[in-house]
Amino acid sequence: MDTAEHTSTDYDLIVIGAGPVGENVADYAVGPNVRVAIVEAELVGGECSYWACMPSKALLRSGHAIRAAGRLPGAREAVTGELNAAAVLARRDAFTNNWDDSGQAEWVGAEGIDLIRGFGELVGRGRVRVGERTLTARAVALATGSVPTLPDVPGLAESRAWGTREVTSTEEVPQSLIVLGGGVAGTEMAFAFAALGTSVTLLSRGALLGREEPFVGAMLAAALAAEGVDVRIGVAPVRVDRGADGNVSVELAGGTTVRAAELLVATGRRPATTGLGLERVGVDAQLTVDDTMLVAGTDWLYAVGDVNGRALLTHQGKYQARAAGEAIAARFAGDGVRDGAWGAHAATADHVAVPRVVFSDPEVAAVGLTEAQAREADLDLRTVEYDIGQVAGAKLHADGYVGRAKLVVDEARGVIVGATFVGQDVADLVHAATIAIVGEVPMERLWHAVPAYPTISEVWLRLLETYRSEAG
């Protein structure tokens, strides 16, 4: 460690953004000889804790439980009436701690990290301005996350439409809701509010969850329709208006108009780089990083999580943060940085094994490549699919269980490169697939990983049996 540089700066590392990603960068870098500060303009804990992951899943869970009970004789008869919306919202509030971040702020201090409130912006190499203060550091890590995108539709910007923050923090359940966007947030909130008694219309330009396997969107559209959601695929809004009565109208191409009490815009997110001062340090707003999250062309600036655009998922951002934090600490100490493939300081999995779960009903859990992506990569591939509803554990789990599983196999190496599961409570199945991909476990060896009976995970045996039989 360069002692002179260590003592001439306010901190060794300044992290801008105190969401889960920023917290992890700071936590993994801080130490007896590494002074760390974290800068946050809003709530410590970030988007995930207060407006995304936690509150959205809390809103979804009660509806899932009711539907799950309805698929089981005996339980079905015991569950009567409708969801208590006030109780669901109160449970949501408990998970956000009523938007009070004092507990997370206390954790930051307890870890030996200084918390600085305010908006941080770069004003030079290792220089961060927060309000009237300019702080110096040997390294800076950007962990500012992402922000929603707003489509260029006449009237939309003036319509006071909900974004993902408004929908997850609402204090009232609207009588009717239009959801614009068929991605993760739009699909999940359509399920959540349909269960709460809202009349929901979902508008999507393309198939739901269009980046996943084609059967995923078809199964979710059918499930939403069964819950009374008006699902319209292949439609595009041309104008949005908020009337004098407070209701919103969305005119679609072709002349049809849809009306509701509220409109949720969930059409995607982009890295939150506005106002960070990247131009002052000669860095392009479209950040490029190596696998330690070091920004290209610099030796002091890091970008971790959604802000670097690699994988806009909380868990993947935290994975990057662990790699970056330890890499930063190693560089400060003058130790070797293990940044080769699968090294301790490299987020290698970003390239091959990004797990993703949509908490819809049925759930969607996937990791790695879809068949289409594998074909684009020109792999020597083979796919295998199986109806999860035919597995004994699934039959016990729910009457009429509807689900599907698919593996994408690189035949040249004999390993799985992608997996997708759709069905009730399949979220936890994806980790086994993630391990298989990261570990490059040969298909022949996977045959010896025996799933417990009777569980839904027995679908792994059925997939492997099908793979073997189709191989001839």
N, C-alpha and C positions, 0 to 999 in steps of 0.2 A: 504493500500500500504506500502510495506517495504521501508521506506525512505532511509535507508542505501544502499540498492541494487539499488534504483532509482538513487542515486547520484554517485555511483561508476562505472557506465557504461556510454558509450558514448550515447547510446540510450536505450529506453525501448523496442522498436521493430525495427528490420531491416527486410525489405521485399526484397527478391532477385527476381527480375523480375518486370518490370513496364508495363506489358500488362494490359488489362482491369481487370484481376483478381487481380494482384498485386496492381494496383491503388485502387481497392475497399477495399482490406484488409487494406491498409494504411489509406484510407479515413475514414473507419468505426472505426478504432482503435485510430486515432490521437485525441488529446484533450489537454486542458490546462495542464494536469498533465501527459500526455503521449507523449514522444518525439519519432518521427518516421522518419526513413530514408528508402529510396527505392533505390535499386541498379539496374542499367540497363546497359548491355553491347552493346545494339544496339539502336533501336529507342523507345522512350517513347510512349506507345500506343500499342506496341507489334505486334504479328503476325496478329491478327484480323484487326487492323487498316490499315496495310500497304501491307499485302500479302494474306489475307484470306477473312474474312467475307465481308468487305467493297468493296475492288476492284473487287472481284469475282461477287458480286451482281450487281455492276455497269456495269460490262461487260455483264451480262445476261439481264439486264432490257430492253435495246433497242430492242433486238430481241423478247422478250416477247411482247412488245408493238406492233411491226409490225405484229406478228402472231395474236394477239388479234384483231387488226383492220381487218385483213383478214377474220375473222369469222363473220363480221357484214356487211351486204349489205349496200351500201352507203359509209361506211368507207373504205371498200375493194377497191372500185373504186377510192377513193381519195388518196390512198397510192400507189405510183408507185416507181419504181426503187429499189435500194438495200440500205442496211445500209451504212452510211458513217463511215468507220472504223476509220478514223482519229478523227472524232468527238466523237465516242464512247470511244476511248483511252484517249482523252482529258478530257472527263467527269470522267473517271476512275481516272485520275491524280488529278482532283480536290478533289475527295473523299479521296485520300491519302495525300493531301496537297503537292503533288510532293515529297513525302517521306521526308518531313521536319517536325520534331517533336517539333519545338520551341513552338508552341501553347500549346501542351500537357505538355511540360516541364514547361511552365509558370503556368499552372493550378496546377501542383504539388507544386510549390513554394507558390502559393496563398493559398493553403490549409494548409500551415504550415508544410509541409513535406520536408525534405532535399533530394535532388536528387544527387546521387553519380554515376558518370559514370565509367563503368568498369565491369569486370566479377567477380561476387562474389562467393566465395567458403568457405565452413565451415572448420575451422582449430581447432575447439574445442567447448566445450559447450558455446553457446552464443557468439562465436568468428567468425567473417567473414573477410576474407582477400580479399581486392580489390586492385590489383596491389601491391604496396609497403606498403600499409596501412593495419593495422589490427584493426577492429572496434569491440566493445563489445556491447552486448545488453542482456536484460533480456529474450527476446524471439526472435526467427527468424522464418519467414514465407517464405517457398519456393513457388514461383509462376512462375516457369520457363517454363510452358507450355509443348508442345510436339514437336517432330521433325518427318519428314517423314521416313518411312522405305523403304529400297531398297531390292528388291527380289534378291536372289542369282542366277542370270542368267549370264552365260558366256558373257563377252563383255559389259554388261550393265554399270558397273562402269566406263568404259573407253569411253563410247559413248557420253558423254556430254549431256545426256538426261535432259530435263526440269523436275524440281519438281514443286510443287504448287507455290513456290515463283516466279520462272521464267515465268510460264504461266500467272500469274496474273499481272506481271509487264512488260511484253514484250512491246517493242516499235514498233514491226512490226507484222502483221498478216501473219502467214505462209500460203503458198499455200496449203499445206497438213499437216496433223497431225495424228499421231497414239497416242491413249490414252490407256495406260495400266492400267486397274483397273476399275471395275464397281461399285465403291462405290459412296459416295456423291460428292467428288471433281471431279472424272473422269466423272461422268454423267453430272454434271453441266457444266464443261468446254467443253464437247462434244456439248451440246446445244449452248453455247456461241459462240464457234468458227465456228460451222456450220452456224449460223446466220450471222457471219462476212464474210462468203464466203469461208471458208477453207474446203477442202475435208477431212472429218474426218473418221477414222476407230477406233472403240472402241473394245478392246480386254478384255474379262473378263473370268476368270476361272469358275465362277458360275453365277447365276442369278443376274441381276442388283439389287442393294440394297437388297442383299440376307437376311439380318436380319429382313426385314420388311415382311408384309403379302405377300404371293406369287403373288397376282394380281398386286402388285406395280411394280415389275420388268417387268412383261409382258406388262403392259400398257406403261411403259417408253421405253421399247425396240421398241414397235410399233410406239411411237411418234418420237423417234430418226430416225427410218427407214423412216418415212414420211418426215423428214427433210433432207433426203439424206445421213444420217450417215450409214456407213457399220458396223453393230453391229454383233459381233461374240461372241457367248456365248459358254462356255465349251472348250475354247482354252487355251493353255499354251505356253509361249515363251521358246525356248531352247537356243537361241543365239541372240545377238544384235550386230550390227556393224555400225559404222559411216564411210561412204565411202569417197574417196578422193574428190568427188564432194560435200561433205557436207551433203548429204542425209543419212537417217537412214534406215537400213533394220532390220526387226524382223523375225527370222525364228521360225515357230511354230512347235509343235510336229505333226508329220505326213508329214513334208517336205514343207508345204506352206510357202512362204515368203511374207511379207507385207512391202512396202517401202513408205517413206514420208519425207518431209523436216525436220520435227521435231518429237520428241517423248516425250510425257508427261508420267511420272511415278506417278501414284496416287493410290498406293496399301496399304495405311494405314499410321498410325502414332503411335508413342510410347512416353511415358513420357520422358521428357528431364532431365535426372538425371546425365548424364555423366559429370564428372569434378566437381561436387558439393561438393566432399569431404565427402560423407555420411559414408564411411568406417572409417573415422577419429573419428566419433562420435558414432560408433557402430550401425549404422542404415542400414538395407538392402536396396538395390537399388530399390526393388519392394516395394514401400511405402504402409503402411497400416495406415489408420487414423480412428479416431472416428468421430462422427457427428459434432463436433466442429472443425474438421480438425487437431486435435492434433495427432502427429505421435506416433504410439504404442511404448511403452517402454520409452517415454520421457515425461517431463513436461514443455518443453520450445520450442520444434520444431514443426512447423505446415507445412503442405503441402496442397496447395489449387489449385483447377482447374485441368487442364490436367495432371499435374505432379503426381497427386495421382491416376490416372487411373480410377476414378469412373465413370465419364461421360465426354467425350472429346467434350464438347460443350461450347462455350463462355458464353451463358446465364446461363448455369448451374454452370460454374465456378464462375461467378459473384454472383450467389446465395450463393454458398459455402463461398465466400469471405465476404459477408455481415454477415453471421453467425459467421465466424471465427474472423473477425475484432471486432465485438461486444463482442464475448466471451473473446478475449484477453483483451479488455478494462475492462470488468467486473472482470476478474481475477486480473488484476493490481490493481483495486480499492478495491478488497476484497469483492466484491458483489457476491451474489449467481449467479451461472451459470445455466441458464434454458436449459439444454441439453437433457431433456426427449423428447419423440416423439412429434413433431410439436412445440417444444419450440423455443423461439426467437433466441437461440444460437445453434440450431441444424439443419443441412441440411437434414431433414427427407425425403424430396421429392425425393432425389437421389435414394431412394429404390423403389418408387412406381409411380412416376409421372414425368418422364423426357420428356419434349416436344422436338420434333425434326422436322425441316422443311428442305426439299430439294427444292431449287428454280429452279427446272426443269420446263418443260412445257409439260404436266400438272405438277403442284406442288404436292409435297407429304408432308402431315402434319400428324404426329402421336404422341401419348403420351401413356405412360404406357406399358402394356404387349401386345404382339401379341397373337394370338390364340395358337400358338405352345408353347410360353413361359408360358402361363397360364396352358396348359396341363402338361408341365414339372413340374409346381408348384402344380400339382394335385388338382386344383381348381374344384369346382362344377360349370362348366361354361356353358354359352349359348352364341352363337354369332348371330348377326343380321346384314344384309347387305342391301344396297339400292343403286340404280343407281341415282347418283346426277343429271344426265342429264334429269331425269323425273320431277325435281322440277321446278316450274314456274320461280323462280328467276334465275335459271341456264339457262333456255331456253331464257330468256331475255338477259342474260349476253353474250351469244355466240350461234350462230347457230351451231347445231351439237355438243353441249357440251358433252364432254366425261369425265365421272368421276365415282367414286365409294366411298362409305362410309361403314365403318364396326365398330361395337361396340363389345367388349368382356365384358360379364357381369358375375360377381361372383354371382351365384344364391343363394348361402347360405346366403349372406349378402344383396342381392338385389341391388348391386351397380356396376357401371362401373369400370373396372380395365384396360381397354385399348381401344383406338380409333384410327382409321386410315382414312384419307381422301385423295383422289387423284382427281385432277381436276384443271381447271384454277382458279387461285386466291382463293385457299382454305386455304392458310396459316393461316389466321386469325380465321378460324373455330376451330383450335386446342385449343385455350385458354379456350373456354367454356368446352371442354372435360377435360382439366387440372383442372379447378375449380371443376368439378363434381367428379373427382377422389380424389383430395386433400380433398375436403369437405365431401367425402363419401355420396353424395346426393342420397337418395333412388330413384330407378326408378319411383316409384309412385309419388314422389315429382317433379321429372323432367318433368312429364307430364304437370305440371302447369307452366313451363317456356316456355312461348308462343313466338315463333320466329316471327319476323316482316315479313309481306307479301308485295311485292314479293321479297324475298332475297334468296340467296343460303343457308343461315342458316336454312331455312325451312326444310332442309334435316333432322334436329333433330326431327321434328314432324313426318316425314315419318318413321324414324328409330324406334321411340317409338310406332307408330301405328303398324308397322310390328312386333315389339317385343310383343305387346299385342295380336295381332291376332294369332301369332304362339304359344302363351301360351295356347290358347284354351279357 
